Amino acid sequence: MASFKFVVNGELVSYDSYEDIPNDFEHVIEFVPDLPEPAGEDGQHTDEQHDQMAEWNTRLQKLMEKERASSN
């Protein structure tokens, strides 16, 4: 299960859906998205799955940018 923890208005708040994360927060504490089980014929992740997983890094980087901007 996915787990996202943020400090929002000075309180630790947990979310299990990325879509529920608010636009305004102070700190990212935990960012653990659900990752797909390998679906390739060779037991590895497919190229499409790798693309989906890379998307999570992009999302985390955007949240970190927001965090840095709010601390300035």
C-alpha positions as a printed NumPy array, in Angstrom:
array([[  0.   ,   0.   ,   0.   ],
       [  1.245,   3.461,  -0.847],
       [  2.221,   5.789,   1.987],
       [  2.788,   9.516,   1.757],
       [  3.503,  11.56 ,   4.901],
       [  3.69 ,  15.331,   5.025],
       [  3.785,  18.098,   7.581],
       [  0.696,  20.198,   6.87 ],
       [ -0.069,  23.229,   9.05 ],
       [  2.477,  21.971,  11.582],
       [  0.918,  18.5  ,  11.891],
       [  2.046,  15.135,  10.496],
       [ -0.575,  13.94 ,   8.02 ],
       [ -0.639,  10.588,   6.195],
       [ -2.148,   9.862,   2.792],
       [ -2.527,   6.589,   0.927],
       [ -3.317,   8.213,  -2.407],
       [ -1.006,  10.588,  -4.251],
       [ -4.022,  12.516,  -5.504],
       [ -4.958,  13.413,  -1.9  ],
       [ -1.699,  15.275,  -1.228],
       [ -2.499,  18.982,  -0.751],
       [ -0.803,  21.723,  -2.738],
       [  0.292,  23.504,   0.438],
       [  2.523,  21.664,   2.91 ],
       [  5.682,  22.36 ,   4.889],
       [  7.679,  19.128,   4.561],
       [  7.732,  15.808,   2.735],
       [  8.387,  13.119,   5.362],
       [  7.718,   9.88 ,   3.495],
       [  7.064,   9.103,  -0.166],
       [  6.38 ,   5.412,  -0.844],
       [  4.246,   4.871,  -3.953],
       [  2.79 ,   1.548,  -5.037],
       [  5.113,   0.005,  -7.602],
       [  3.909,  -2.596, -10.089],
       [  4.875,  -6.238,  -9.803],
       [  7.101,  -7.356, -12.688],
       [  4.895,  -8.288, -15.639],
       [  7.452,  -9.137, -18.304],
       [  7.688, -12.617, -19.758],
       [ 11.19 , -12.864, -18.285],
       [  9.94 , -12.001, -14.797],
       [ 11.265,  -8.439, -15.032],
       [  9.459,  -5.122, -15.313],
       [  8.348,  -4.138, -18.793],
       [  9.515,  -0.928, -20.472],
       [  6.072,   0.544, -19.821],
       [  6.373,  -0.303, -16.121],
       [  9.815,   1.339, -15.997],
       [  8.275,   4.482, -17.489],
       [  5.517,   4.413, -14.848],
       [  8.059,   3.992, -12.049],
       [ 10.185,   6.868, -13.375],
       [  7.083,   9.062, -13.198],
       [  7.115,   8.678,  -9.408],
       [ 10.588,  10.193,  -9.213],
       [  9.407,  13.164, -11.252],
       [  6.443,  13.619,  -8.915],
       [  8.7  ,  13.461,  -5.848],
       [ 11.088,  16.023,  -7.333],
       [  8.188,  18.424,  -7.95 ],
       [  7.052,  18.035,  -4.347],
       [ 10.609,  18.666,  -3.129],
       [ 10.73 ,  21.854,  -5.226],
       [  7.517,  23.024,  -3.526],
       [  9.005,  22.191,  -0.124],
       [ 12.169,  24.196,  -0.848],
       [ 10.155,  27.122,  -2.202],
       [  7.976,  27.228,   0.915],
       [ 11.014,  27.314,   3.216],
       [ 12.472,  30.431,   1.548]])
